[in-house]
Amino acid sequence: MARRRERRVEPSQDRRKEQAGKGTREEKLSDSDASDRKLISIFVVFFIVIPAVSVLAYIIKYGSSSKRLEPIVTERGHIKTDISYQEILSENSKIVENASQRHYDYPVLAYITPWNSRGYEMAKTFNSKFTHLSPVWYDLKSQESSLILDGRHNADKGWMSELRTREDALVLPRVVLEAFPSELLKKKKQRDKAIDLIVKECKEMEYDGIVLESWSRWAAYGVLHDPDLRNRALKFIRQLGRALHSVRSTRNTEKQLQLVYVIGPPHSEKLQQHDFGPEDLQSLSDAVDGFSLMTYDFSGPNNPGPNAPLNWIRFTLQLLLGSNSNNAQRLAPKVFLGINFYGNDFVLSGGSGGGAITGRDYLSLLEKHRPLLQWEKNSGEHFFIYSDHNNVRHAVFYPSLMSIYMRLEEAHSWGAGISIWEIGQGLDYFFDLL
């Protein structure tokens, strides 16, 4: 089974209830096949009423004018809503001979996890498709009164060397800030120590910078509700960014080390104090080279539905980038829209349950159950229903060429980059789109 994207704080149940409205999915899914097709429509009602006209107007007037190279799967006619399980099974492993051809002309960050070795191979095979590669290797932890950077044992220098003989994708390992936030943010000595550990590791291991994840953890600890600690948190990120920017890459002395910062989507239409909002984006824009936006995990076992409804993604981008065209055009290239390469297999009857699945799991389900794939237009995702050996009904949401293509087009229309969680969990032909 796959691991879902690690998140330190879950969206509030209030938001889920707002979007779910009345009734339950289980009741809707058990009525008939026609009801199946409306599985998650109640999820996105809240976002349909968002002023989408303003988003569309922005895209038309200020969206990227650069012409993209069309992926080969477009020529094959595989990017469509009407797909069958047979087609996926027969085509998913077919990739173009020229795997180095890049179609997406904004930043592409790809995560790789130690527990899924396939990601390492995908990173080598499709290296030229990515601008940034982020292996999930490090945790910065409290140790008594000090700090330690744990994770060098995960680092694979041979893999990095092989990557760098092929193309120039930057390697920025992810660092999760596990240290006690109140101690770290209040004490200058701790902040300086944290930054020193990170910069030193980048130098010794010849990294091109790091991807830092801390905001969700700080939110879980409640420190972001304190105005003083919140300001200290932003100050720490700026300080780390400046420290990394002051160091030249050992591979290319003309380039400085980079900082990519992980941010979550807002939990409701009205921003809460712990949410990362447009003012925070503006505040950190000079110190941070990219913002990895986690626009996935919209649904869960207790509220089965789409992984990342397209209207929700549009709402999130609109909220972060706003309607100011100059500001949006300046900041959008630094926002890396999150795209999931994993899916979910949710239990619909007999209690809640289920969880994340990889491409391998998905193909096994297709072979075993031979389901009818359905397209939910409001969310822009494919799904199917099946019953297991205990006659328990399941709903499976997993990316398709069409769903990924639509999200790439959305990001491109804003002039934004993308971040993929994570490349070892996808199907081979997904990479033809990049």
C-alpha positions as CSV (number, residue, x, y, z in Angstrom):
1,M,0.0,0.0,0.0
2,A,1.1,3.6,-0.6
3,R,1.8,6.1,2.1
4,R,-0.2,9.3,1.8
5,R,1.5,12.6,1.8
6,E,2.7,13.2,5.4
7,R,0.7,16.0,6.9
8,R,1.2,17.2,10.5
9,V,-2.3,18.6,10.9
10,E,-5.6,17.5,9.4
11,P,-8.2,19.9,7.9
12,S,-11.0,20.6,10.3
13,Q,-14.1,18.5,10.2
14,D,-16.1,21.7,9.9
15,R,-14.8,22.3,6.5
16,R,-15.6,18.7,5.5
17,K,-19.1,19.1,6.8
18,E,-19.6,22.4,4.9
19,Q,-18.6,20.8,1.7
20,A,-20.4,17.5,2.2
21,G,-23.8,19.1,2.9
22,K,-26.7,16.8,3.9
23,G,-26.7,13.1,3.5
24,T,-23.9,10.5,3.2
25,R,-21.9,9.2,0.3
26,E,-22.7,5.7,1.4
27,E,-26.4,6.3,0.8
28,K,-25.8,8.0,-2.5
29,L,-23.5,5.3,-3.8
30,S,-25.8,2.5,-2.9
31,D,-28.9,3.9,-4.7
32,S,-27.9,3.1,-8.3
33,D,-25.3,3.4,-11.0
34,A,-26.7,6.9,-11.7
35,S,-26.1,7.8,-8.1
36,D,-22.5,6.5,-8.4
37,R,-21.8,9.1,-11.0
38,K,-22.8,11.8,-8.5
39,L,-20.5,10.4,-5.8
40,I,-18.6,13.5,-4.9
41,S,-20.7,16.3,-6.4
42,I,-21.8,17.2,-2.9
43,F,-18.1,17.7,-2.0
44,V,-17.6,20.5,-4.4
45,V,-20.8,22.5,-4.1
46,F,-19.0,24.8,-1.8
47,F,-16.3,25.5,-4.3
48,I,-18.6,25.9,-7.3
49,V,-20.1,29.0,-5.8
50,I,-16.6,30.5,-5.5
51,P,-16.3,33.4,-8.0
52,A,-14.8,31.3,-10.7
53,V,-15.4,34.0,-13.3
54,S,-12.7,36.2,-11.8
55,V,-10.3,33.3,-12.0
56,L,-11.1,32.7,-15.6
57,A,-10.8,36.3,-16.4
58,Y,-7.4,36.4,-14.8
59,I,-6.3,33.3,-16.7
60,I,-7.5,34.7,-20.1
61,K,-5.9,38.1,-19.6
62,Y,-2.7,37.3,-17.7
63,G,-2.1,33.6,-18.1
64,S,1.0,32.3,-19.7
65,S,1.3,32.9,-23.4
66,S,4.1,30.4,-23.9
67,K,3.2,27.5,-26.2
68,R,3.6,24.1,-24.7
69,L,4.9,21.1,-26.5
70,E,2.0,18.6,-26.7
71,P,2.9,15.3,-25.0
72,I,2.9,12.2,-27.2
73,V,-0.1,10.7,-25.3
74,T,-2.2,13.5,-26.8
75,E,-1.4,12.2,-30.3
76,R,-2.3,8.7,-29.2
77,G,-5.7,9.9,-28.0
78,H,-5.3,8.6,-24.5
79,I,-6.1,11.9,-22.7
80,K,-9.9,11.6,-22.4
81,T,-12.7,11.1,-19.9
82,D,-14.1,8.0,-21.5
83,I,-11.5,5.3,-20.6
84,S,-11.7,1.6,-19.8
85,Y,-9.7,-0.6,-17.4
86,Q,-8.5,-2.6,-20.5
87,E,-6.9,0.6,-22.0
88,I,-5.1,1.4,-18.7
89,L,-3.8,-2.1,-18.3
90,S,-2.5,-2.2,-21.9
91,E,-1.1,1.3,-22.2
92,N,0.2,2.3,-18.7
93,S,3.7,0.9,-19.2
94,K,4.2,2.3,-22.7
95,I,6.4,5.4,-22.7
96,V,8.0,7.3,-25.6
97,E,11.5,6.4,-26.7
98,N,12.7,10.0,-26.0
99,A,12.1,10.1,-22.3
100,S,14.2,13.3,-22.1
101,Q,11.6,15.5,-24.0
102,R,10.2,18.1,-21.6
103,H,6.7,19.5,-22.1
104,Y,6.1,21.5,-18.9
105,D,8.2,24.7,-19.0
106,Y,7.8,25.8,-15.3
107,P,9.5,24.3,-12.3
108,V,8.7,20.6,-11.6
109,L,9.7,19.3,-8.2
110,A,9.4,15.5,-7.6
111,Y,9.5,13.9,-4.2
112,I,11.2,10.5,-3.7
113,T,10.7,8.4,-0.6
114,P,13.1,5.8,0.9
115,W,10.2,3.3,1.5
116,N,9.4,3.3,-2.2
117,S,12.6,2.5,-4.1
118,R,10.8,2.8,-7.5
119,G,10.9,6.5,-7.1
120,Y,14.7,6.4,-7.3
121,E,14.6,4.6,-10.7
122,M,11.9,7.0,-12.0
123,A,14.1,9.9,-11.1
124,K,17.0,8.5,-13.1
125,T,14.8,7.5,-16.1
126,F,13.0,10.8,-16.4
127,N,15.6,13.1,-14.9
128,S,15.3,15.7,-17.6
129,K,11.6,16.1,-16.8
130,F,12.4,17.6,-13.4
131,T,14.0,20.8,-12.2
132,H,14.1,19.8,-8.5
133,L,14.3,16.3,-6.9
134,S,13.5,16.1,-3.2
135,P,14.4,12.8,-1.5
136,V,12.6,12.5,1.9
137,W,15.7,12.0,4.0
138,Y,16.0,14.3,7.0
139,D,14.4,15.3,10.3
140,L,15.7,18.1,12.5
141,K,15.0,17.0,16.1
142,S,15.4,18.3,19.6
143,Q,17.9,16.4,21.8
144,E,17.8,17.5,25.3
145,S,18.8,21.1,25.2
146,S,20.3,20.9,21.7
147,L,19.4,19.9,18.1
148,I,20.4,17.1,15.8
149,L,19.9,16.6,12.0
150,D,18.9,13.0,11.6
151,G,18.8,11.3,8.2
152,R,22.2,11.1,6.6
153,H,22.0,7.3,6.7
154,N,19.1,7.7,4.2
155,A,21.3,9.6,1.7
156,D,22.3,7.8,-1.4
157,K,25.4,9.5,-2.8
158,G,25.8,6.9,-5.6
159,W,22.3,7.7,-6.8
160,M,23.0,11.5,-6.7
161,S,26.2,11.0,-8.7
162,E,24.4,9.0,-11.3
163,L,21.7,11.6,-11.6
164,R,24.2,14.4,-12.1
165,T,26.0,12.6,-14.9
166,R,22.7,12.7,-16.9
167,E,21.0,16.1,-16.4
168,D,21.0,19.1,-14.1
169,A,18.0,18.6,-11.9
170,L,18.7,20.1,-8.5
171,V,18.8,17.8,-5.5
172,L,17.1,19.3,-2.4
173,P,16.4,16.7,0.3
174,R,13.4,17.3,2.4
175,V,13.9,18.3,6.1
176,V,11.0,18.0,8.5
177,L,11.4,20.4,11.5
178,E,10.5,18.1,14.4
179,A,12.2,20.2,17.0
180,F,10.0,21.7,19.8
181,P,8.8,24.8,18.1
182,S,8.4,27.0,21.2
183,E,12.0,26.3,22.1
184,L,13.3,26.8,18.6
185,L,11.4,30.0,17.8
186,K,12.1,31.7,21.2
187,K,15.8,31.0,21.5
188,K,18.2,32.6,19.1
189,K,20.9,30.0,20.0
190,Q,18.5,27.3,18.8
191,R,17.6,29.0,15.6
192,D,21.2,29.7,14.8
193,K,22.1,26.0,15.6
194,A,19.3,24.7,13.3
195,I,20.4,26.9,10.4
196,D,24.1,26.0,10.9
197,L,23.2,22.2,10.9
198,I,21.3,22.6,7.6
199,V,23.8,24.7,5.8
200,K,26.7,22.5,6.9
201,E,24.9,19.4,5.7
202,C,24.3,21.0,2.3
203,K,28.0,21.8,2.0
204,E,29.3,18.4,3.1
205,M,26.8,16.4,1.0
206,E,26.9,18.7,-2.0
207,Y,23.2,19.4,-2.0
208,D,21.6,22.2,-4.0
209,G,19.6,23.3,-1.0
210,I,16.7,21.8,0.9
211,V,12.9,21.5,1.0
212,L,11.7,22.5,4.5
213,E,8.5,21.3,6.1
214,S,7.5,23.0,9.3
215,W,4.3,25.0,9.0
216,S,1.9,22.1,9.5
217,R,3.8,21.0,12.6
218,W,3.8,24.5,14.0
219,A,0.0,24.6,13.4
220,A,-0.4,21.3,15.2
221,Y,1.5,22.7,18.2
222,G,-0.7,25.8,18.3
223,V,2.2,28.2,18.0
224,L,0.8,29.9,15.0
225,H,-2.2,31.2,17.0
226,D,0.3,33.3,19.0
227,P,1.1,36.5,17.0
228,D,4.6,36.8,18.4
229,L,5.5,33.2,17.7
230,R,4.0,33.4,14.3
231,N,6.2,36.4,13.5
232,R,9.2,34.6,14.8
233,A,8.3,31.6,12.6
234,L,8.3,33.8,9.5
235,K,11.5,35.4,10.6
236,F,13.2,32.0,11.0
237,I,12.3,31.0,7.5
238,R,13.6,34.2,6.1
239,Q,16.8,33.8,8.1
240,L,17.3,30.3,6.8
241,G,16.7,31.4,3.2
242,R,19.2,34.2,3.5
243,A,21.8,31.8,5.0
244,L,21.3,29.3,2.1
245,H,21.4,32.1,-0.5
246,S,24.8,33.2,0.9
247,V,26.4,29.9,0.0
248,R,27.4,28.9,-3.5
249,S,26.7,25.5,-4.9
250,T,29.7,23.2,-4.9
251,R,28.6,21.9,-8.3
252,N,28.0,25.3,-9.9
253,T,29.6,28.3,-8.2
254,E,27.4,30.7,-10.2
255,K,24.3,29.3,-8.3
256,Q,23.3,29.7,-4.7
257,L,21.7,27.1,-2.5
258,Q,17.9,27.1,-2.6
259,L,15.1,26.9,-0.1
260,V,11.7,25.4,-1.1
261,Y,9.1,25.7,1.7
262,V,6.1,23.3,2.1
263,I,2.7,24.9,2.6
264,G,-0.7,23.5,3.0
265,P,-4.0,24.7,1.4
266,P,-6.4,26.8,3.5
267,H,-8.9,24.9,5.6
268,S,-11.9,27.1,4.8
269,E,-13.0,30.0,2.6
270,K,-12.1,32.4,5.3
271,L,-8.4,32.2,6.3
272,Q,-7.7,31.1,9.9
273,Q,-4.8,32.4,11.9
274,H,-2.8,29.2,11.5
275,D,-3.4,29.1,7.7
276,F,-0.6,30.0,5.3
277,G,-2.0,33.0,3.4
278,P,-1.2,35.5,0.7
279,E,0.5,37.9,3.1
280,D,2.8,35.1,4.3
281,L,3.6,34.3,0.6
282,Q,4.5,37.9,0.0
283,S,6.5,38.1,3.2
284,L,8.7,35.1,2.3
285,S,8.9,35.5,-1.4
286,D,12.4,37.1,-1.4
287,A,13.9,34.4,0.9
288,V,12.2,31.4,-0.5
289,D,12.8,30.0,-4.0
290,G,9.6,27.9,-4.2
291,F,6.5,27.0,-2.2
292,S,5.5,23.3,-2.4
293,L,1.7,23.6,-2.1
294,M,0.0,20.4,-0.8
295,T,-3.2,20.4,-2.9
296,Y,-4.1,16.8,-2.3
297,D,-5.5,14.7,0.5
298,F,-8.8,16.6,0.2
299,S,-10.7,13.5,1.3
300,G,-10.0,10.7,3.8
301,P,-11.4,7.4,5.1
302,N,-14.1,9.2,7.1
303,N,-15.1,11.4,4.2
304,P,-14.4,9.4,1.0
305,G,-14.2,11.3,-2.2
306,P,-11.8,12.9,-4.7
307,N,-8.1,13.4,-3.9
308,A,-7.9,17.0,-5.2
309,P,-11.1,18.5,-6.7
310,L,-10.2,20.9,-9.5
311,N,-12.5,23.7,-8.2
312,W,-10.7,23.4,-4.8
313,I,-7.4,23.8,-6.5
314,R,-8.5,26.9,-8.4
315,F,-9.9,28.4,-5.2
316,T,-6.6,27.8,-3.4
317,L,-4.6,29.4,-6.2
318,Q,-7.0,32.3,-6.3
319,L,-6.8,32.8,-2.5
320,L,-3.0,32.7,-2.4
321,L,-2.2,34.7,-5.6
322,G,-5.2,37.1,-5.5
323,S,-6.6,39.1,-8.3
324,N,-3.7,41.6,-8.5
325,S,-2.2,40.7,-11.9
326,N,1.3,42.1,-11.3
327,N,1.6,40.4,-7.9
328,A,0.2,37.1,-9.2
329,Q,2.5,37.0,-12.2
330,R,5.5,37.7,-10.0
331,L,4.7,35.1,-7.4
332,A,3.0,32.3,-9.4
333,P,6.3,30.8,-10.7
334,K,7.3,30.2,-7.1
335,V,4.2,28.3,-6.3
336,F,4.6,24.6,-7.0
337,L,1.1,23.2,-7.3
338,G,0.8,19.8,-5.6
339,I,-0.2,16.8,-7.8
340,N,-0.7,13.4,-6.3
341,F,0.6,10.3,-8.1
342,Y,-1.1,8.1,-5.5
343,G,-4.7,7.2,-5.1
344,N,-7.2,6.1,-2.4
345,D,-9.3,3.0,-1.9
346,F,-12.1,4.0,0.4
347,V,-14.6,1.7,2.2
348,L,-18.1,2.8,1.6
349,S,-20.2,0.3,3.6
350,G,-19.6,-1.7,6.7
351,G,-17.8,1.2,8.4
352,S,-15.2,3.7,7.3
353,G,-11.7,2.7,6.3
354,G,-9.3,2.3,3.4
355,G,-6.3,4.3,2.5
356,A,-3.7,5.2,0.0
357,I,-2.7,3.0,-3.0
358,T,0.1,3.0,-5.4
359,G,0.0,2.4,-9.2
360,R,0.8,-1.2,-8.6
361,D,-2.1,-1.6,-6.2
362,Y,-4.4,0.2,-8.7
363,L,-3.5,-2.1,-11.6
364,S,-4.1,-5.1,-9.4
365,L,-7.6,-3.8,-8.6
366,L,-8.3,-3.2,-12.3
367,E,-7.2,-6.8,-13.2
368,K,-9.2,-8.3,-10.4
369,H,-12.5,-6.4,-10.6
370,R,-12.6,-5.2,-14.2
371,P,-14.6,-2.1,-13.1
372,L,-16.4,0.6,-15.1
373,L,-14.4,3.8,-14.7
374,Q,-16.5,6.9,-14.2
375,W,-15.6,10.6,-14.7
376,E,-16.7,13.1,-12.1
377,K,-16.7,16.4,-14.0
378,N,-16.9,18.7,-11.0
379,S,-13.8,17.3,-9.3
380,G,-12.1,16.4,-12.6
381,E,-11.2,12.9,-11.4
382,H,-11.8,9.3,-12.5
383,F,-13.1,6.8,-10.0
384,F,-14.7,3.3,-9.8
385,I,-16.8,1.3,-7.4
386,Y,-16.3,-2.4,-6.5
387,S,-17.3,-4.9,-3.9
388,D,-14.7,-7.0,-2.2
389,H,-15.0,-10.7,-1.2
390,N,-17.0,-9.7,1.9
391,N,-19.4,-7.8,-0.3
392,V,-18.2,-4.5,1.1
393,R,-18.4,-1.6,-1.3
394,H,-15.3,0.5,-2.1
395,A,-14.7,3.7,-4.0
396,V,-11.3,4.0,-5.7
397,F,-9.9,7.4,-6.8
398,Y,-6.6,7.3,-8.7
399,P,-5.1,9.8,-11.1
400,S,-5.6,9.4,-14.8
401,L,-3.9,11.0,-17.8
402,M,-6.9,13.3,-18.1
403,S,-7.0,14.4,-14.4
404,I,-3.2,15.1,-14.4
405,Y,-3.4,16.9,-17.7
406,M,-6.1,19.2,-16.4
407,R,-4.1,20.1,-13.3
408,L,-1.0,20.7,-15.4
409,E,-3.0,23.0,-17.6
410,E,-4.4,24.8,-14.6
411,A,-1.0,25.4,-13.2
412,H,0.4,26.5,-16.6
413,S,-2.4,29.0,-17.0
414,W,-1.3,30.7,-13.8
415,G,2.3,30.4,-14.7
416,A,2.9,28.2,-11.7
417,G,5.2,25.2,-11.1
418,I,4.2,21.8,-9.9
419,S,5.3,19.4,-7.1
420,I,4.6,15.7,-7.3
421,W,4.0,13.4,-4.3
422,E,5.5,11.1,-5.1
423,I,6.9,9.7,-8.3
424,G,7.4,6.1,-7.2
425,Q,3.6,5.8,-6.8
426,G,2.5,6.7,-10.3
427,L,2.1,4.9,-13.6
428,D,4.9,5.0,-16.2
429,Y,2.9,6.9,-18.8
430,F,2.1,9.7,-16.4
431,F,5.7,11.0,-17.1
432,D,4.9,11.5,-20.8
433,L,2.8,14.5,-19.7
434,L,5.7,16.3,-18.0
